[in-house]
């Protein structure tokens, strides 16, 4: 077996010539197809204008901030992120199967929460502004 040569063979193609498609082919038709259309076609001169953006009015900014605050405080943002289930589920004592149910035991009822919020707001108004409800 002959000994290996310590000199490296000359490279056949470099990375620059492989990335250029026109130099990779020796076919003159490919060269003509790549060069000929661009010799007489010119891109159009476009006179594009940048759109002018105006600042919103202070009342618009205030309305957006108020709407965002309302959405965060009321829980809409929480519901969108967490996606709580619309219905609950209970396990049947006899069969052990899980059944869907609309009102889950030990859960806060919606009407009682609304009534409680109304009563607390009226109490708050009566304490802070005594002459308001008379």
C-alpha positions as CSV (number, residue, x, y, z in Angstrom):
1,X,0.0,0.0,0.0
2,X,1.5,3.3,-1.0
3,X,2.0,6.0,1.7
4,X,-0.5,8.8,1.9
5,X,0.5,12.1,0.5
6,X,0.9,14.9,3.1
7,X,0.0,17.6,0.7
8,X,-3.6,18.5,0.3
9,X,-5.2,18.3,-3.2
10,X,-6.1,21.6,-4.8
11,X,-9.7,22.7,-4.1
12,X,-12.0,22.3,-7.0
13,X,-14.6,25.0,-6.1
14,X,-14.8,27.6,-3.4
15,X,-17.9,28.7,-1.5
16,X,-18.1,31.9,-3.4
17,X,-18.3,30.2,-6.8
18,X,-20.9,27.7,-5.5
19,X,-23.2,30.5,-4.3
20,X,-23.1,32.3,-7.6
21,X,-25.4,30.4,-10.0
22,X,-24.0,32.1,-13.2
23,X,-20.5,31.0,-12.5
24,X,-21.5,27.4,-11.7
25,X,-22.8,26.6,-15.2
26,X,-20.7,26.5,-18.3
27,X,-23.8,26.4,-20.5
28,X,-24.1,29.7,-22.5
29,X,-27.9,29.4,-22.7
30,X,-28.2,29.5,-18.9
31,X,-26.0,32.6,-18.9
32,X,-28.2,34.3,-21.6
33,X,-31.4,33.4,-19.7
34,X,-30.0,35.0,-16.6
35,X,-28.6,38.2,-18.2
36,X,-30.7,38.9,-21.2
37,X,-34.1,39.9,-19.5
38,X,-32.3,42.4,-17.3
39,X,-30.5,44.1,-20.1
40,X,-33.6,45.8,-21.5
41,X,-36.0,45.6,-18.5
42,X,-35.8,48.5,-16.0
43,X,-37.6,48.7,-12.7
44,X,-40.2,51.5,-12.6
45,X,-39.5,54.7,-10.7
46,X,-42.0,54.7,-7.9
47,X,-42.7,57.8,-6.0
48,X,-44.0,56.3,-2.8
49,X,-45.0,58.6,0.1
50,X,-44.8,57.6,3.7
51,X,-48.1,57.8,5.5
52,X,-48.4,60.5,8.0
53,X,-49.5,59.4,11.4
54,X,-51.2,61.9,13.7
55,X,-51.4,61.5,17.5
56,X,-54.8,60.6,18.9
57,X,-56.7,63.1,20.9
58,X,-56.3,63.1,24.7
59,X,-59.9,61.9,25.1
60,X,-59.2,58.9,22.8
61,X,-56.1,58.0,24.9
62,X,-58.1,58.4,28.1
63,X,-60.9,56.2,26.7
64,X,-58.5,53.4,25.7
65,X,-56.8,53.5,29.1
66,X,-60.2,53.4,30.8
67,X,-61.3,50.5,28.6
68,X,-58.1,48.6,29.3
69,X,-58.4,49.1,33.0
70,X,-62.0,47.9,33.0
71,X,-61.0,44.8,31.0
72,X,-58.2,43.9,33.5
73,X,-60.2,44.6,36.6
74,X,-63.4,42.9,35.5
75,X,-61.5,39.7,34.7
76,X,-61.9,39.6,30.9
77,X,-58.2,39.5,30.4
78,X,-57.9,36.7,33.0
79,X,-60.6,34.7,31.3
80,X,-58.9,35.1,27.9
81,X,-55.5,34.0,29.2
82,X,-56.6,31.2,31.6
83,X,-59.7,30.0,29.7
84,X,-61.7,28.6,32.6
85,X,-64.2,25.9,31.7
86,X,-67.8,26.9,31.1
87,X,-69.2,24.0,33.1
88,X,-68.0,21.8,35.9
89,X,-68.0,18.1,36.5
90,X,-69.1,15.9,39.4
91,X,-68.4,12.2,40.1
92,X,-71.4,9.9,40.5
93,X,-71.3,8.2,44.0
94,X,-72.7,4.9,42.7
95,X,-70.9,4.3,39.4
96,X,-67.8,6.5,39.8
97,X,-68.3,8.1,36.4
98,X,-67.7,11.8,35.9
99,X,-70.7,13.7,34.7
100,X,-70.8,17.3,33.5
101,X,-72.9,19.7,35.5
102,X,-73.7,23.4,35.1
103,X,-73.7,24.4,38.7
104,X,-70.9,22.9,40.7
105,X,-71.5,22.3,44.5
106,X,-69.6,24.7,46.8
107,X,-69.1,27.2,43.9
108,X,-70.2,30.8,44.2
109,X,-73.5,31.4,42.6
110,X,-73.6,34.3,40.1
111,X,-76.7,36.1,41.3
112,X,-75.5,36.1,44.9
113,X,-72.2,37.8,43.8
114,X,-74.1,40.5,41.9
115,X,-76.4,41.2,44.9
116,X,-73.5,41.3,47.3
117,X,-71.6,43.7,45.0
118,X,-74.7,46.0,44.8
119,X,-75.2,46.0,48.6
120,X,-71.5,46.7,49.2
121,X,-71.5,49.6,46.8
122,X,-74.6,51.1,48.4
123,X,-73.0,50.7,51.8
124,X,-69.8,52.4,50.5
125,X,-71.8,55.3,49.1
126,X,-73.8,55.6,52.4
127,X,-70.6,55.7,54.5
128,X,-68.6,58.0,52.2
129,X,-71.4,60.3,51.0
130,X,-74.1,60.4,53.7
131,X,-76.4,63.0,52.0
132,X,-76.3,61.2,48.6
133,X,-79.1,58.7,49.2
134,X,-81.6,61.0,51.0
